[in-house]
Amino acid sequence: MAQRVIVIGGTGLIGSNIVAAMQDRYDVVPVSRKSTPPMDMTDPASIETFFDNTDPFDHVVIAAGDAAFAPLDKLGHEQLMVGVRSKLLGQLDAALTALRRLSDKGSITLTSGVLADKPIPGTAGVAFVNGAVNSFVRAAALEMTGGRRINAVSPGWIKETMERMGMDSSGGMTAKDVAQMYLQSVTGDANGAVIQPAD
């Protein structure tokens, strides 16, 4: 029987490519606000309800979470809290809730981002959230038991997103290529890793 992978954010640009990359070898369950049961990453009760009502699973991949871009002189509490509530606490709530139900030798993969290590102007609020996700993963890995693993994928700029924003996409990665980084986390044996594009 194929192992079961829950992909939170499985209908988004990256998430749908993760689903496509994994569906040949895993039983993949895409999850979103509109799935059955649904999940709202900003609502801990919604996360708990989802995992209370889903079948046993072996891996969780989280490719969801928002954060706000703003120049430093416009960055305030509300902009910071967008990322804290969604990309940071949303992912951590989902990971911790999943961990209590995760099968032995299973894995959890979170999403951070290149701005944690290579920020550009206007990204301080996003960079801090990405860095916090990476730090959580490295520390949580020290306490994983039963052969369970936790990693983060730190994708660079996504080519399709750059094109949509009118940016030069020549230095970006396609969402299909990014999905392979998540596959690497699930199929490999790394624990506490922040998986990044090859420089």
C-alpha positions as CSV (number, residue, x, y, z in Angstrom):
1,M,0.0,0.0,0.0
2,A,1.3,3.4,-0.9
3,Q,2.3,5.8,1.8
4,R,-0.1,8.7,2.4
5,V,1.0,12.3,1.9
6,I,-1.0,15.3,3.0
7,V,-0.2,18.4,0.9
8,I,-1.4,21.5,2.7
9,G,-1.8,24.2,0.0
10,G,-2.1,21.5,-2.6
11,T,-4.1,23.5,-5.0
12,G,-1.7,26.5,-5.2
13,L,1.1,27.0,-7.7
14,I,3.8,25.1,-5.8
15,G,1.4,22.8,-4.1
16,S,-0.3,21.5,-7.3
17,N,3.2,20.8,-8.7
18,I,4.1,18.9,-5.5
19,V,0.9,16.8,-5.9
20,A,1.8,16.1,-9.5
21,A,5.4,15.1,-8.6
22,M,4.3,12.7,-5.9
23,Q,1.1,11.1,-7.1
24,D,2.9,8.3,-9.0
25,R,4.4,6.8,-5.9
26,Y,2.2,8.1,-3.0
27,D,-1.4,8.4,-2.1
28,V,-1.5,12.2,-2.1
29,V,-4.2,14.2,-0.4
30,P,-4.4,17.9,-1.5
31,V,-5.7,20.2,1.3
32,S,-6.9,23.7,1.1
33,R,-9.6,26.0,2.6
34,K,-12.0,24.4,0.0
35,S,-11.1,20.8,0.4
36,T,-13.2,18.2,2.4
37,P,-12.4,18.5,5.2
38,P,-11.1,22.0,4.8
39,M,-8.2,23.7,6.6
40,D,-7.6,27.4,7.4
41,M,-4.0,27.8,8.4
42,T,-4.8,30.9,10.4
43,D,-7.3,29.0,12.6
44,P,-5.9,26.4,15.0
45,A,-9.3,24.9,15.6
46,S,-9.6,24.3,11.8
47,I,-6.2,22.6,11.8
48,E,-7.2,20.4,14.7
49,T,-10.5,19.5,13.2
50,F,-8.9,18.5,9.9
51,F,-6.4,16.1,11.5
52,D,-9.2,14.7,13.8
53,N,-11.2,13.8,10.7
54,T,-8.5,12.5,8.3
55,D,-7.3,8.9,7.8
56,P,-3.8,7.9,9.1
57,F,-0.9,9.4,7.1
58,D,2.8,9.1,6.7
59,H,4.0,12.5,5.5
60,V,2.8,16.1,5.7
61,V,4.0,18.8,3.2
62,I,3.0,22.4,3.9
63,A,3.2,24.7,0.8
64,A,0.9,27.4,2.2
65,G,1.2,30.6,4.1
66,D,1.1,34.3,3.5
67,A,3.5,37.1,4.4
68,A,3.4,40.8,3.7
69,F,6.1,42.7,1.7
70,A,6.7,46.3,2.8
71,P,9.5,48.8,2.9
72,L,11.0,49.2,6.4
73,D,9.5,52.7,6.9
74,K,6.1,51.3,6.2
75,L,6.5,48.0,8.1
76,G,4.3,47.8,11.2
77,H,2.6,45.4,13.5
78,E,-0.2,44.5,11.1
79,Q,2.1,43.7,8.2
80,L,4.3,41.6,10.5
81,M,1.3,39.8,11.8
82,V,0.2,38.6,8.4
83,G,3.3,36.5,8.2
84,V,3.2,35.5,11.9
85,R,-0.4,34.3,11.8
86,S,-0.2,32.5,8.5
87,K,3.3,31.4,7.3
88,L,4.8,31.1,10.8
89,L,2.2,30.1,13.3
90,G,0.0,28.5,10.7
91,Q,2.8,26.1,9.6
92,L,3.9,25.5,13.2
93,D,0.4,24.8,14.4
94,A,-0.1,22.4,11.5
95,A,3.2,20.7,12.0
96,L,2.7,20.2,15.8
97,T,-0.8,19.0,15.4
98,A,0.3,16.5,12.6
99,L,3.2,15.3,14.6
100,R,0.9,13.9,17.3
101,R,-0.6,11.7,14.7
102,L,2.3,11.1,12.3
103,S,3.3,7.4,11.6
104,D,6.8,6.2,12.7
105,K,9.4,7.1,10.1
106,G,7.1,9.7,8.7
107,S,8.1,13.3,7.8
108,I,6.9,16.9,7.9
109,T,8.1,19.4,5.4
110,L,7.6,23.2,5.9
111,T,8.2,26.1,3.6
112,S,10.5,29.0,4.3
113,G,12.1,31.0,1.5
114,V,15.3,32.4,0.0
115,L,14.7,35.8,1.6
116,A,15.8,34.4,5.0
117,D,19.4,34.2,3.7
118,K,19.3,36.6,0.7
119,P,17.0,39.5,1.5
120,I,16.4,42.4,-0.8
121,P,14.9,45.8,0.2
122,G,11.3,45.7,1.2
123,T,11.4,42.1,2.5
124,A,12.3,42.4,6.2
125,G,8.9,41.2,7.3
126,V,9.0,38.2,5.0
127,A,12.7,37.4,5.8
128,F,12.1,37.3,9.5
129,V,9.2,34.8,9.1
130,N,11.3,32.6,6.8
131,G,14.2,32.6,9.2
132,A,12.0,31.7,12.1
133,V,10.6,28.7,10.2
134,N,14.2,27.5,9.4
135,S,15.2,27.9,13.1
136,F,12.1,26.0,14.3
137,V,12.9,23.1,11.9
138,R,16.5,22.9,13.0
139,A,15.6,22.8,16.7
140,A,12.5,20.6,16.4
141,A,14.6,18.0,14.6
142,L,16.6,17.4,17.8
143,E,13.4,16.1,19.5
144,M,11.9,13.9,16.7
145,T,11.4,10.3,17.8
146,G,10.3,7.1,16.1
147,G,12.4,7.8,13.0
148,R,10.2,10.8,12.2
149,R,11.8,13.7,10.4
150,I,11.2,17.4,9.9
151,N,12.7,19.7,7.2
152,A,12.1,22.9,5.4
153,V,12.2,23.8,1.8
154,S,13.6,27.2,1.1
155,P,12.7,27.9,-2.6
156,G,14.1,30.8,-4.5
157,W,12.0,33.1,-6.6
158,I,9.4,31.2,-8.6
159,K,9.6,31.8,-12.4
160,E,5.8,31.8,-12.9
161,T,5.3,34.3,-10.0
162,M,8.1,36.6,-11.3
163,E,6.4,36.6,-14.7
164,R,3.1,37.5,-13.2
165,M,4.7,40.4,-11.3
166,G,6.4,41.7,-14.4
167,M,9.9,40.8,-13.2
168,D,12.8,39.3,-15.2
169,S,12.3,35.6,-14.6
170,S,15.6,34.4,-16.0
171,G,17.0,33.7,-12.5
172,G,13.8,32.0,-11.2
173,M,13.0,28.3,-10.8
174,T,9.9,26.8,-12.3
175,A,7.3,25.5,-9.8
176,K,7.8,22.1,-11.3
177,D,11.5,22.2,-10.4
178,V,10.7,23.5,-6.9
179,A,8.4,20.6,-6.3
180,Q,11.4,18.2,-6.7
181,M,12.9,19.8,-3.5
182,Y,9.8,18.7,-1.5
183,L,10.0,15.3,-3.0
184,Q,13.6,15.1,-1.9
185,S,12.5,15.9,1.7
186,V,9.9,13.2,1.7
187,T,11.9,10.4,0.0
188,G,15.3,11.2,1.6
189,D,16.5,10.7,5.2
190,A,17.4,14.3,6.1
191,N,16.2,15.6,9.4
192,G,16.5,19.3,10.4
193,A,17.6,20.3,6.9
194,V,16.8,23.5,5.1
195,I,16.7,22.3,1.5
196,Q,17.7,25.1,-0.9
197,P,18.3,25.3,-4.7
198,A,21.8,24.4,-5.8
199,D,23.8,27.6,-6.0
